[in-house]
Amino acid sequence: MQKKLTAVLIVLVLSAALIGCDTDIGPEKDGSGDTYSTQQRNSSIEYSIYMNKQIVVFANQLNARVTAVNNMKKSYYSDEAEMAKQSLKTLKETRDEVDVTYPSVGQDENRLTTLKAMDTTLHDFEEYIKALEAGNDVSGYIDIFMNDYNQLTGLANLYNQ
């Protein structure tokens, strides 16, 4: 009897552990944008650290692409389009996590501003990839990506109050 009870208990624990394992963190499919994956607001310090970490992800990807575009003046990178696609994937995942994280009290508007800046960066990355795939000159993207970088890193200061 005890072996059966142990076996049932193991099955229940494993079932509970597997529920939701393939669920991605991201915004609602209907685009309502008012559902969070967290149930309570973060403290100001927690949210500041979290948002700055997410902005650093964007800043690092932008820096990598600026360096690549700058280096393409001297030589051609055959895999730059693939690298940019990987960067875009990372940025989309990061943006989706920000979208569903409940901000701290008083940070709702700053969160929306940051999401808008992230969306601009995503759009610029998509245009950059199209230009790469079409074989167009992408040297102008240095300025575009630097503008995105400056906008996002400037927004990071909003969370240091």
C-alpha positions as CSV (number, residue, x, y, z in Angstrom):
1,M,0.0,0.0,0.0
2,Q,2.8,2.4,0.9
3,K,4.5,1.7,-2.5
4,K,1.3,2.6,-4.4
5,L,1.0,5.8,-2.3
6,T,4.6,6.7,-3.0
7,A,4.1,6.0,-6.8
8,V,1.0,8.1,-6.9
9,L,2.7,10.9,-5.0
10,I,5.7,10.9,-7.4
11,V,3.3,11.0,-10.4
12,L,1.5,14.0,-8.9
13,V,4.7,15.8,-8.2
14,L,6.1,15.2,-11.7
15,S,2.8,16.3,-13.3
16,A,2.7,19.5,-11.3
17,A,6.3,20.2,-12.3
18,L,5.6,19.7,-15.9
19,I,2.5,21.9,-16.1
20,G,3.2,25.1,-18.0
21,C,6.8,24.2,-18.8
22,D,6.4,25.3,-22.4
23,T,4.7,28.5,-21.6
24,D,6.6,31.6,-22.8
25,I,6.6,34.8,-20.8
26,G,5.2,37.5,-23.1
27,P,2.4,39.9,-23.7
28,E,-1.2,38.7,-24.2
29,K,-2.0,37.5,-27.7
30,D,-4.9,40.0,-28.0
31,G,-2.5,42.9,-27.5
32,S,-4.4,44.4,-24.6
33,G,-1.2,45.0,-22.6
34,D,-2.9,45.1,-19.3
35,T,-2.0,41.7,-18.0
36,Y,1.2,41.1,-16.0
37,S,3.0,37.9,-15.3
38,T,3.8,39.2,-11.8
39,Q,1.0,39.6,-9.3
40,Q,2.3,42.4,-7.2
41,R,4.3,45.6,-8.0
42,N,8.0,45.4,-7.5
43,S,9.6,47.7,-5.0
44,S,11.3,50.8,-6.5
45,I,14.7,49.3,-6.1
46,E,13.8,45.9,-7.5
47,Y,12.2,47.5,-10.5
48,S,15.1,49.9,-11.1
49,I,17.5,47.1,-11.1
50,Y,15.3,45.0,-13.4
51,M,14.7,47.8,-15.9
52,N,18.3,48.8,-16.0
53,K,19.3,45.2,-16.7
54,Q,16.8,45.0,-19.6
55,I,18.1,48.3,-21.0
56,V,21.6,47.0,-20.9
57,V,20.6,44.0,-23.0
58,F,19.3,46.5,-25.7
59,A,22.5,48.6,-25.3
60,N,24.8,45.7,-25.7
61,Q,23.0,44.5,-28.9
62,L,23.0,48.0,-30.3
63,N,26.8,48.3,-29.6
64,A,27.4,45.0,-31.3
65,R,25.6,46.0,-34.4
66,V,27.2,49.5,-34.6
67,T,30.6,47.8,-34.3
68,A,29.7,45.4,-37.1
69,V,28.4,48.2,-39.4
70,N,31.6,50.2,-38.7
71,N,33.8,47.2,-39.5
72,M,31.9,46.4,-42.7
73,K,33.4,49.6,-44.1
74,K,36.7,47.6,-44.2
75,S,35.5,44.1,-44.9
76,Y,32.2,42.3,-45.5
77,Y,30.6,40.0,-42.9
78,S,28.7,37.2,-44.6
79,D,26.9,36.2,-41.5
80,E,25.9,39.7,-40.3
81,A,22.3,39.2,-41.3
82,E,22.1,36.1,-39.2
83,M,23.8,37.8,-36.3
84,A,21.4,40.7,-36.5
85,K,18.4,38.2,-36.6
86,Q,19.8,36.6,-33.4
87,S,20.1,40.1,-31.8
88,L,16.5,40.9,-32.9
89,K,15.3,37.6,-31.3
90,T,17.0,38.5,-28.0
91,L,15.6,42.0,-28.1
92,K,12.0,40.8,-28.7
93,E,12.2,38.4,-25.8
94,T,13.6,41.1,-23.5
95,R,10.9,43.6,-24.6
96,D,8.2,41.0,-24.0
97,E,9.4,40.4,-20.5
98,V,9.4,44.1,-19.8
99,D,5.8,44.3,-21.1
100,V,4.5,41.7,-18.6
101,T,6.4,42.8,-15.5
102,Y,4.4,44.8,-13.1
103,P,6.2,48.1,-12.6
104,S,6.7,49.7,-9.2
105,V,4.4,52.4,-8.0
106,G,4.7,55.6,-10.1
107,Q,6.6,53.9,-12.9
108,D,3.7,53.1,-15.2
109,E,4.4,56.1,-17.6
110,N,8.1,55.5,-17.6
111,R,7.5,51.8,-18.4
112,L,5.4,52.8,-21.4
113,T,8.0,55.3,-22.6
114,T,10.7,52.6,-22.3
115,L,8.5,50.1,-24.2
116,K,8.1,52.7,-27.0
117,A,11.8,53.2,-27.2
118,M,12.3,49.4,-27.3
119,D,9.7,49.1,-30.1
120,T,11.6,51.8,-32.1
121,T,14.8,49.8,-31.7
122,L,13.0,46.6,-32.8
123,H,11.7,48.4,-35.9
124,D,15.2,49.7,-36.7
125,F,16.7,46.2,-36.4
126,E,14.0,44.8,-38.8
127,E,14.8,47.5,-41.3
128,Y,18.5,46.9,-40.9
129,I,18.1,43.1,-41.6
130,K,16.0,43.9,-44.7
131,A,18.7,46.2,-46.0
132,L,21.4,43.6,-45.3
133,E,19.4,40.9,-47.1
134,A,18.8,43.2,-50.1
135,G,22.6,44.0,-50.3
136,N,22.0,47.7,-49.6
137,D,24.5,50.1,-48.0
138,V,23.9,49.9,-44.2
139,S,26.5,52.5,-43.1
140,G,23.6,54.9,-42.2
141,Y,22.5,52.5,-39.5
142,I,25.4,53.6,-37.3
143,D,23.6,56.9,-36.6
144,I,20.2,55.2,-36.3
145,F,21.5,52.6,-33.8
146,M,23.4,55.3,-31.8
147,N,20.2,57.3,-31.6
148,D,18.4,54.3,-30.2
149,Y,21.2,53.6,-27.8
150,N,21.2,57.2,-26.5
151,Q,17.4,57.2,-26.1
152,L,17.4,53.9,-24.1
153,T,20.4,54.7,-21.9
154,G,18.8,58.1,-21.2
155,L,15.7,56.3,-20.1
156,A,17.7,54.2,-17.7
157,N,18.1,57.3,-15.6
158,L,14.4,57.4,-15.0
159,Y,14.7,54.3,-12.8
160,N,17.6,55.7,-10.7
161,Q,15.4,58.1,-8.7
